Amino acid sequence: MPTVQQANQHRAEVAALAALAAKELAGVWREVDTAVAARDALLDLLPLLVDLYGSAAATLGADFYDDLRDADGVGGRFTAITAELDDMGAESLARWSVDPLFQPEPDWARAGVLVAGGLQERIANTDRASITDSALADPQATGWQRAGTGECAFCAMLIARGAVYTEATVTFGAHENCNCTALPAWGGQEIPVKPYTPTNRNITDADRARVRAWVKANA
């Protein structure tokens, strides 16, 4: 079964890919000085970054799945599914993230946070999709489980549930700068080790409501 070390190493590799994309984004972001210039630059750049680094993350996720399968000695023949990059929403991200720049007092810091977080989320999602799609298609897998360190209350509560998701209709509840990943659960083996132990972090009623809404939509 997947270990904490394997999950953490994989999450670090995905984060490294996202960091490379962020570096390229930052280089262009420093060159623009108007809202229109920022929007036009992002419309050109983001589809390229999402395609390049999203494709790399999708391949990384598929390779990770195959490596786990081999390491755990799972029987039968199956090759992981590399997630397809259909509509990753790069154009909508470009237009949405620059909204703070078209206000009476342009907020460059806020716009920068929005575009960087949205880019990271899209890249990480392709990795997760490769793993979850493969786990649902693999005859020897029973589904997938969320793995991470619980960096926010939403992720902490979902990880703590320890659920194994078996339906294609279940979406991976992610957000900007979310570093959680998915792990396959194999039939006849223990479910993946949860690389997170719940702590006494301050979880609000709003956090609990957000998780209940996600669970209700994906149960």
C-alpha positions as CSV (number, residue, x, y, z in Angstrom):
1,M,0.0,0.0,0.0
2,P,1.2,3.6,-0.6
3,T,3.3,5.0,2.2
4,V,3.5,8.5,3.7
5,Q,7.0,8.9,2.2
6,Q,5.7,8.0,-1.3
7,A,2.8,10.4,-1.0
8,N,5.0,13.3,0.3
9,Q,7.6,12.7,-2.4
10,H,5.0,12.8,-5.1
11,R,3.4,16.0,-3.7
12,A,6.8,17.6,-3.7
13,E,7.4,16.7,-7.3
14,V,4.0,18.2,-8.4
15,A,4.8,21.3,-6.3
16,A,8.2,21.6,-8.1
17,L,6.4,21.6,-11.5
18,A,4.0,24.3,-10.3
19,A,6.9,26.3,-9.0
20,L,8.6,26.3,-12.5
21,A,5.3,27.5,-14.0
22,A,5.0,30.2,-11.4
23,K,8.6,31.4,-12.2
24,E,7.7,31.8,-15.9
25,L,4.5,33.6,-14.9
26,A,6.3,36.0,-12.6
27,G,8.8,36.9,-15.4
28,V,5.9,38.1,-17.6
29,W,3.9,39.7,-14.7
30,R,6.8,42.0,-13.9
31,E,6.8,43.4,-17.5
32,V,3.2,44.6,-17.5
33,D,2.0,47.9,-16.0
34,T,-1.6,48.3,-17.1
35,A,-4.7,46.2,-16.6
36,V,-5.2,45.7,-20.3
37,A,-1.6,44.7,-20.8
38,A,-1.8,42.3,-17.9
39,R,-5.0,40.7,-19.3
40,D,-3.6,40.4,-22.9
41,A,-0.4,38.9,-21.6
42,L,-2.2,36.3,-19.5
43,L,-4.5,35.4,-22.4
44,D,-1.4,34.6,-24.4
45,L,0.7,33.0,-21.6
46,L,-1.6,31.0,-19.4
47,P,-2.9,28.5,-22.1
48,L,0.8,27.7,-22.9
49,L,1.7,27.3,-19.3
50,V,-1.3,25.2,-18.4
51,D,-0.7,23.0,-21.5
52,L,3.0,22.5,-20.9
53,Y,3.1,22.0,-17.1
54,G,-0.4,20.5,-16.9
55,S,0.7,17.8,-19.4
56,A,3.9,17.2,-17.4
57,A,1.8,16.8,-14.2
58,A,-0.6,14.5,-15.8
59,T,2.3,12.3,-16.9
60,L,3.8,12.5,-13.5
61,G,0.5,11.3,-11.9
62,A,0.2,8.4,-14.3
63,D,3.8,7.3,-13.7
64,F,3.3,7.6,-10.0
65,Y,0.2,5.3,-10.2
66,D,2.1,2.7,-12.2
67,D,5.1,2.8,-9.8
68,L,2.8,2.3,-6.8
69,R,1.1,-0.6,-8.6
70,D,4.4,-2.3,-9.3
71,A,5.8,-1.7,-5.8
72,D,2.7,-3.1,-4.2
73,G,2.7,-6.2,-6.4
74,V,-0.9,-5.6,-7.7
75,G,-1.9,-8.4,-10.1
76,G,-3.4,-8.1,-13.5
77,R,-2.4,-5.9,-16.4
78,F,-3.2,-2.2,-16.3
79,T,-1.5,0.9,-17.4
80,A,-2.4,4.2,-15.8
81,I,-4.6,6.7,-17.7
82,T,-2.9,10.0,-18.4
83,A,-5.5,12.8,-17.8
84,E,-6.5,14.7,-20.9
85,L,-6.2,18.4,-21.0
86,D,-9.5,19.5,-22.5
87,D,-10.7,22.8,-21.2
88,M,-8.6,23.7,-18.3
89,G,-10.1,27.2,-18.0
90,A,-6.8,29.1,-18.8
91,E,-8.7,31.9,-20.6
92,S,-11.3,32.3,-17.9
93,L,-8.5,32.4,-15.3
94,A,-6.8,35.2,-17.3
95,R,-9.9,37.3,-17.4
96,W,-11.0,36.6,-13.8
97,S,-7.7,37.1,-12.1
98,V,-7.2,40.6,-13.5
99,D,-10.6,41.9,-12.2
100,P,-8.8,43.7,-9.3
101,L,-6.8,45.7,-11.8
102,F,-9.9,47.2,-13.4
103,Q,-11.1,48.7,-10.1
104,P,-10.8,52.4,-9.3
105,E,-7.8,51.5,-7.2
106,P,-6.0,48.7,-9.0
107,D,-4.8,45.9,-6.6
108,W,-1.8,44.3,-8.3
109,A,-1.0,42.2,-5.3
110,R,-4.4,40.6,-5.2
111,A,-4.4,40.0,-9.0
112,G,-1.0,38.3,-8.7
113,V,-2.2,36.0,-5.9
114,L,-5.3,35.1,-8.0
115,V,-3.5,34.2,-11.2
116,A,-0.7,32.3,-9.4
117,G,-3.1,30.3,-7.3
118,G,-5.3,29.5,-10.2
119,L,-2.3,28.3,-12.3
120,Q,-1.1,26.1,-9.5
121,E,-4.6,24.6,-9.0
122,R,-4.9,23.7,-12.7
123,I,-1.5,22.1,-12.9
124,A,-2.1,20.0,-9.7
125,N,-5.6,19.0,-10.9
126,T,-4.1,17.2,-14.0
127,D,-1.9,15.1,-11.7
128,R,-4.9,14.2,-9.4
129,A,-7.1,13.4,-12.4
130,S,-4.5,10.9,-13.7
131,I,-4.5,9.1,-10.4
132,T,-8.3,9.2,-9.7
133,D,-9.2,8.3,-13.3
134,S,-6.8,5.3,-13.2
135,A,-8.0,4.2,-9.8
136,L,-11.6,4.1,-11.0
137,A,-10.7,2.3,-14.2
138,D,-8.3,-0.3,-12.7
139,P,-10.1,-3.6,-12.1
140,Q,-7.7,-4.2,-9.1
141,A,-8.4,-0.9,-7.4
142,T,-11.3,-0.1,-5.2
143,G,-11.0,3.7,-5.6
144,W,-8.9,6.5,-4.4
145,Q,-8.2,8.3,-1.1
146,R,-7.1,11.9,-0.4
147,A,-3.6,12.4,1.0
148,G,-1.9,15.5,2.3
149,T,-0.8,17.3,5.4
150,G,-4.0,19.2,6.1
151,E,-2.7,22.7,5.4
152,C,-6.2,24.2,5.7
153,A,-9.2,23.3,7.7
154,F,-11.1,22.1,4.6
155,C,-8.4,19.7,3.5
156,A,-7.7,18.6,7.1
157,M,-11.3,17.5,7.6
158,L,-11.6,15.7,4.3
159,I,-8.3,13.8,4.9
160,A,-9.4,12.9,8.4
161,R,-12.5,11.3,7.0
162,G,-10.3,8.6,5.5
163,A,-12.9,7.9,2.8
164,V,-12.1,5.8,-0.3
165,Y,-14.1,7.3,-3.3
166,T,-15.3,4.8,-5.8
167,E,-17.5,6.8,-8.1
168,A,-16.5,8.8,-11.2
169,T,-19.0,11.5,-10.2
170,V,-16.9,12.4,-7.1
171,T,-14.7,15.4,-7.8
172,F,-11.4,16.0,-6.0
173,G,-12.2,19.0,-3.7
174,A,-9.3,21.3,-4.4
175,H,-8.6,25.0,-4.1
176,E,-5.9,27.4,-5.1
177,N,-2.5,26.4,-3.7
178,C,-3.9,23.1,-2.4
179,N,-1.1,20.5,-2.2
180,C,-3.2,17.4,-1.6
181,T,-3.0,14.5,-3.9
182,A,-4.8,11.2,-4.4
183,L,-3.7,7.6,-3.6
184,P,-5.1,4.5,-5.1
185,A,-6.7,1.8,-2.9
186,W,-6.1,-1.7,-4.0
187,G,-8.7,-4.5,-3.6
188,G,-7.7,-7.0,-0.9
189,Q,-5.2,-4.6,0.7
190,E,-5.5,-2.1,3.5
191,I,-6.6,1.3,2.4
192,P,-3.7,3.8,2.0
193,V,-2.0,5.1,5.0
194,K,-3.3,8.6,5.9
195,P,-0.3,10.9,5.9
196,Y,-2.0,13.2,8.3
197,T,-3.1,12.9,11.9
198,P,-5.8,15.4,13.0
199,T,-4.6,18.1,15.3
200,N,-6.3,20.7,17.5
201,R,-6.3,23.3,14.7
202,N,-9.1,25.8,15.0
203,I,-11.9,24.5,12.7
204,T,-14.8,26.9,12.5
205,D,-18.5,26.2,11.8
206,A,-18.0,27.7,8.4
207,D,-15.2,25.2,7.7
208,R,-17.5,22.3,8.8
209,A,-20.3,23.7,6.6
210,R,-18.0,23.8,3.6
211,V,-17.0,20.2,4.1
212,R,-20.6,19.1,4.6
213,A,-21.5,20.8,1.4
214,W,-18.7,19.0,-0.5
215,V,-19.6,15.6,1.0
216,K,-23.3,16.1,0.2
217,A,-22.4,16.9,-3.4
218,N,-20.0,14.0,-3.8
219,A,-21.3,11.3,-1.5
